[in-house]
Amino acid sequence: MRCAVGLAASLTLVIGALPTQAARSGGATIRIVYQRPVDEATRALHRDLKARRVLEGLRAIAGGMRPSRSLTLRLSSCGESNAWYASRSRTITVCYEYVQEVRDRASRILSETRVSPNDAVLGSVAQIFLHELGHALYDLLDVPVLGREEDAADQFAALVLLELPPAQARHAIDGAADLLRSQAAEETPDQAVLADGHSLAGQRLYNLLCLAYGADRRTFGYLVEAGSLPKVRAVQCRAEYDLAAYALRKLFRSHLRDGRIGRARIRRAFRWMF
């Protein structure tokens, strides 16, 4: 989400006191912050994400877009499970609590799926980081959005992951889909949920699967064969993917270093997943 929620306002005040790494992208600085948690359990998670260089990978994607204003990418203890982009401070924050929730959900649903523990966690983490980066880039690059920005951010995340090699894209999409499937199973469509800026988790799940199938029927054909993606939706997925991919190229082309994000850059950025 583009606006900060929860503890975002107070956290932005202490950025200067946290250890940071920065890289230049055109005229902008992209900083990364791995905030050191207090409790031991979260410190282990902090060490793992830092060792994998998760934020460095996200910075590589953002750097390919040549933002003209600075951006901070941060992993932080928040006191809640959340992730957001704050336009005022130009900061993406993903909470350790959110990553831990993803891990907890993965451990509960693995008995019901064929997705590996690694995919269930890292595919979901990649999707949420890219979702928030989508919010940031729409803001920093002043890219117009027709429709709900949450849906546009979901499309951005999916299209980037689908630029990975087919086998890796399948791992990432399967992992992200498992989290959405888990959330959909718990979702009650009451007024607050229906009024939220995000689509229902079930809708987000089928939108993701449809884009994947539309991008590569050979790699993702199993989604239809297994009944994960209804055939009535599958017939239009190629057109949905083509429309989304065209929009992404058209809207971001003038901001890209070589006219596109670049598959090589994306593959390097997500080496931490595989």
N, C-alpha and C positions, 0 to 999 in steps of 0.2 A: 504494500500500500504506500502511496506517495506521502501521506502525512504521518508524522510520528505519533505513537500511541504509548500508553503505559508510562514507563520510566524514561522515555526518549529525551524529554526536555532536560532532565537532570543529568543524564549521561553525556549529552553533548557538551556540557560545561567542563568535563574533565578530559577531553581529548588531548589537550596539550600536555597533560601529565602522564599520558600513557606512552609506552615504547612504540615507535612507528617506523615504518619503512616507506620511502616515497620514490616514485619514478615519474619522469616527465613524459607527457604525451602531447606533442605539439606545444601549445602555450599553457597547458594545464598540468597540475601535479595530482597524481593518483596515489594517495597514502593508504597503507594497510596497517591495521591495529589488531593485535591479538591480546586482548585485555587478560591479565593474569587473574584467575579466579582465586577466591579465598579458601573454599573447601577442597579437600583432597580428591573427592570423586570427580569434580569438575576439572581439576588440574590435570587429571589423566586425559580427559577429553581434549582439553586445551593443548596438551603436548602432542596428541595424535594428529589433530587438525593442523597444527603448526608444522609438524614434521612432514606431513603430506603436501604442504605449501598450497593449501586450498585458496587462500586469498591472493596469492601470487598468480594463480591460474585465472581467477576472475579479473585481476588487474590486466592481464594480457588481453582478455576479450575487450574490456573497456578501452584499453589503449589503442586498439585497432579502429576505434570510432572517432578518435581525435576530438575529445570534448574540449571546449574552449575555457571551461571553468573547472576548478579543482573538485575532486571527489575523494571521499574517505570510505574505505571498506573496512568494516569492523566486526569482529567476533567478541561478544561481551556477555558477562553475567547480568541478567536483567531482573531477576526475581519473578519472571513469568516466561511462559513459552510463547515466543513471538518473533517476528521479523518485519522490518519496515524500511522504507526510504523516507528520510526527512529532507524536504526540499530547502528549508531555511538554512540548514547546516550542510547540505549536500553530502549526506552521510547515509550509507547503507549499513544497517545493524542487523545481524543475525544472532540470536541469543543461544548461548550454550544450552539453555533449558529446552529450546526448540529442537536442537540436534539430539539431545538426550531423549526427548519425547519420540522422535523418529526411531531411535534405537529401541526404545521400549515397545513401540508398536510393532516393529519388525520382529522382535522376539516372540510376540503373541500370535502373529499371523503366519509365520513361516510354516507351521504344521499344515496349513490349509492351501499353500501355494508351492510352486516349483521354483520360486525366486530365491536366490542365495542370500545369506545374511549380508554379504558385502554389497550386493546390488540393491537390496531393500533399503539400506541406509544411505549409501553414496549416491544412488540415483535420485533419491528424494532430496538430499542435501544439495546436489547440483541444480535440481529444478528450482528450489526456493531461492538460491543465490541468483540464478539467472532471471527469475521472476522479478526480484527486487532490482537487479541491474536494468531490466527493461524499464521499470518505473523511472530510474535515474536517467537513463538515456533519453527517454521521451521528454523529460524535463530539461536536462542540460543542453540538448541539441534542438530544443523547441520543435520537436516532431509532432505534427497534428495527430490526434486520435479520434476516429469516428466510432462511436460506441463506447462501451465501458472500458476504462483503462485497465481494470483487473483482467479482463479477457484478453486485451492486447498484450499485457505482460506475460500471460500464460502462453500466448502464441509465440512471442519472442523466445521464451525459454525453450519451447518444444522445437522450434525451427533451428535453434543453435545446436541442441543435442542431436538432432537428426543429420547434422553435418559430420558427425563422427563416423568412422568406418562402420559398416553394417553390424558386425558382431558387437561392437562397443555401444552403438546406438541402441541395440536391443537390450543390453544389460541396463543402460541408463533409463530407457523408457519403461521397462518392466519394473524397475525399482520405484520410479516416480508414480507409476500407476498403482502399485501396491499400497502406498501411503494414501492416495486418494480413495482407493477402494475401502480401506480401513475407516477413513473418515466418513465416507458415505454410509457405511453400515451403522454408524452411531448418530447420524444426522436426523434431527426431527424438524420437518419443514413448518416451524411455527412462524409467527409474524416477524420476529427478530431475524431469523435466518433468511426468510424470503426477502426481507427489506435490505439485507446486507449488500454491499457493493460487489462482493464476490459472487460468482455463480455457485450453485449447489455443488458439493463435492462430486456427486454422481455425474453431473453435467460436465464438470471439468475433466473427469476421468474419460468420458466418451469423446470429448473434444480432443484430448491428448491422443487416444488410441486411433481416432479417425485421421489425424494429421500424420501419425506414424504409418498407418496403412496406406494412406494416399501418397506418401513420399516413397515408399518401397514395398510393393505388394509381395515381392519374393521374401524379403526378410521378415515382414510382419504379417504374412498370410495366415500364420497360426492363430492370430487374434480372431479371425472369422471362423476358421476351422474349429476352434475350441468353443465358439459361442461367446467369447469375451466382447466382441464387437458385433452387434446385430447386422445381418445382411442388408436390411432395409436402409441402414445408415451407411454401410460400407460402399454401396454403389455410388455415392456422391463424394467419397473421401478424396479421390484424385482431384476433383474440381476444387474442393475445399483447400487442399494443400497448395495447389497451383495459385489460387487466389491469395492465400496468406503469404506464400513465398514471394509472389510478385509485389505485393504491398510492402513487404519488408525491404526488398531491393530498391523499390521506387522511393520510399521514404528516407532510407538511410544512405543511399548511394553517394550523395554529395558529401557525406561526413566520413566515408571510409577511405582508408589510405590507398587502396587499389581497386575501389569500386565494389568491394565485397568484403565480408568479414574474413574470409579465407579459411579453407578447410585445414590447412597446415597449422595455422594459428590456433584454431579450435582444438585440434588434436593435441598440440603441445600444452594448451591450457588445462586440459583435463587428464593429463597423465597421472594425476593423483588418484584417479578413480580406478585405475587398472594396474 
